[in-house]
Amino acid sequence: MHADHSARAADLYRAEMEQRASRERLLAVARTSKAGGPGHDEAHEASDEREDRPDEHQGQAREQVPR
């Protein structure tokens, strides 16, 4: 059981680090786009992609709530 908990904790940590790295890349692109640099179009594409995709975590949370 301890191994299961450790594996789950490692998975959660890895997911959090990937999310943080993704956020940092988006911020770097956004900073570049504010300066009118080469990342300008990439920032808009990343923003559009986030708006088109529903928040996956919210959908899962709603499904798990007992009625």
C-alpha positions as protocol buffer text, in pm:
chain_id: "A"
residue {
  index: 1
  type: MET
  ca { x: 0 y: 0 z: 0 }
}
residue {
  index: 2
  type: HIS
  ca { x: 285 y: 235 z: 79 }
}
residue {
  index: 3
  type: ALA
  ca { x: 428 y: 174 z: -268 }
}
residue {
  index: 4
  type: ASP
  ca { x: 90 y: 263 z: -423 }
}
residue {
  index: 5
  type: HIS
  ca { x: 80 y: 585 z: -225 }
}
residue {
  index: 6
  type: SER
  ca { x: 438 y: 670 z: -321 }
}
residue {
  index: 7
  type: ALA
  ca { x: 368 y: 601 z: -689 }
}
residue {
  index: 8
  type: ARG
  ca { x: 56 y: 818 z: -678 }
}
residue {
  index: 9
  type: ALA
  ca { x: 246 y: 1099 z: -504 }
}
residue {
  index: 10
  type: ALA
  ca { x: 522 y: 1076 z: -766 }
}
residue {
  index: 11
  type: ASP
  ca { x: 263 y: 1091 z: -1047 }
}
residue {
  index: 12
  type: LEU
  ca { x: 97 y: 1396 z: -893 }
}
residue {
  index: 13
  type: TYR
  ca { x: 432 y: 1567 z: -843 }
}
residue {
  index: 14
  type: ARG
  ca { x: 537 y: 1495 z: -1201 }
}
residue {
  index: 15
  type: ALA
  ca { x: 205 y: 1629 z: -1335 }
}
residue {
  index: 16
  type: GLU
  ca { x: 242 y: 1944 z: -1125 }
}
residue {
  index: 17
  type: MET
  ca { x: 596 y: 2001 z: -1252 }
}
residue {
  index: 18
  type: GLU
  ca { x: 484 y: 1953 z: -1614 }
}
residue {
  index: 19
  type: GLN
  ca { x: 198 y: 2198 z: -1562 }
}
residue {
  index: 20
  type: ARG
  ca { x: 433 y: 2451 z: -1402 }
}
residue {
  index: 21
  type: ALA
  ca { x: 681 y: 2419 z: -1691 }
}
residue {
  index: 22
  type: SER
  ca { x: 400 y: 2464 z: -1943 }
}
residue {
  index: 23
  type: ARG
  ca { x: 277 y: 2774 z: -1759 }
}
residue {
  index: 24
  type: GLU
  ca { x: 629 y: 2917 z: -1752 }
}
residue {
  index: 25
  type: ARG
  ca { x: 668 y: 2859 z: -2128 }
}
residue {
  index: 26
  type: LEU
  ca { x: 337 y: 3035 z: -2192 }
}
residue {
  index: 27
  type: LEU
  ca { x: 444 y: 3328 z: -1975 }
}
residue {
  index: 28
  type: ALA
  ca { x: 775 y: 3352 z: -2160 }
}
residue {
  index: 29
  type: VAL
  ca { x: 591 y: 3355 z: -2493 }
}
residue {
  index: 30
  type: ALA
  ca { x: 349 y: 3615 z: -2359 }
}
residue {
  index: 31
  type: ARG
  ca { x: 638 y: 3838 z: -2248 }
}
residue {
  index: 32
  type: THR
  ca { x: 791 y: 3803 z: -2594 }
}
residue {
  index: 33
  type: SER
  ca { x: 459 y: 3882 z: -2761 }
}
residue {
  index: 34
  type: LYS
  ca { x: 417 y: 4200 z: -2553 }
}
residue {
  index: 35
  type: ALA
  ca { x: 748 y: 4316 z: -2691 }
}
residue {
  index: 36
  type: GLY
  ca { x: 621 y: 4237 z: -3041 }
}
residue {
  index: 37
  type: GLY
  ca { x: 881 y: 3965 z: -3079 }
}
residue {
  index: 38
  type: PRO
  ca { x: 869 y: 3638 z: -3269 }
}
residue {
  index: 39
  type: GLY
  ca { x: 650 y: 3467 z: -3006 }
}
residue {
  index: 40
  type: HIS
  ca { x: 356 y: 3698 z: -3070 }
}
residue {
  index: 41
  type: ASP
  ca { x: 157 y: 3454 z: -3284 }
}
residue {
  index: 42
  type: GLU
  ca { x: 241 y: 3160 z: -3057 }
}
residue {
  index: 43
  type: ALA
  ca { x: 95 y: 3341 z: -2756 }
}
residue {
  index: 44
  type: HIS
  ca { x: -232 y: 3399 z: -2940 }
}
residue {
  index: 45
  type: GLU
  ca { x: -249 y: 3037 z: -3054 }
}
residue {
  index: 46
  type: ALA
  ca { x: -186 y: 2908 z: -2700 }
}
residue {
  index: 47
  type: SER
  ca { x: -452 y: 3142 z: -2563 }
}
residue {
  index: 48
  type: ASP
  ca { x: -705 y: 3035 z: -2827 }
}
residue {
  index: 49
  type: GLU
  ca { x: -634 y: 2669 z: -2756 }
}
residue {
  index: 50
  type: ARG
  ca { x: -702 y: 2713 z: -2384 }
}
residue {
  index: 51
  type: GLU
  ca { x: -1031 y: 2894 z: -2453 }
}
residue {
  index: 52
  type: ASP
  ca { x: -1151 y: 2623 z: -2694 }
}
residue {
  index: 53
  type: ARG
  ca { x: -1085 y: 2343 z: -2447 }
}
residue {
  index: 54
  type: PRO
  ca { x: -1322 y: 2305 z: -2150 }
}
residue {
  index: 55
  type: ASP
  ca { x: -1161 y: 2281 z: -1810 }
}
residue {
  index: 56
  type: GLU
  ca { x: -1110 y: 1908 z: -1774 }
}
residue {
  index: 57
  type: HIS
  ca { x: -1073 y: 1918 z: -1397 }
}
residue {
  index: 58
  type: GLN
  ca { x: -1403 y: 2096 z: -1342 }
}
residue {
  index: 59
  type: GLY
  ca { x: -1588 y: 1841 z: -1554 }
}
residue {
  index: 60
  type: GLN
  ca { x: -1438 y: 1553 z: -1361 }
}
residue {
  index: 61
  type: ALA
  ca { x: -1517 y: 1711 z: -1026 }
}
residue {
  index: 62
  type: ARG
  ca { x: -1882 y: 1754 z: -1121 }
}
residue {
  index: 63
  type: GLU
  ca { x: -1910 y: 1392 z: -1232 }
}
residue {
  index: 64
  type: GLN
  ca { x: -1770 y: 1261 z: -906 }
}
residue {
  index: 65
  type: VAL
  ca { x: -2015 y: 1446 z: -681 }
}
residue {
  index: 66
  type: PRO
  ca { x: -2284 y: 1203 z: -557 }
}
residue {
  index: 67
  type: ARG
  ca { x: -2641 y: 1310 z: -619 }
}
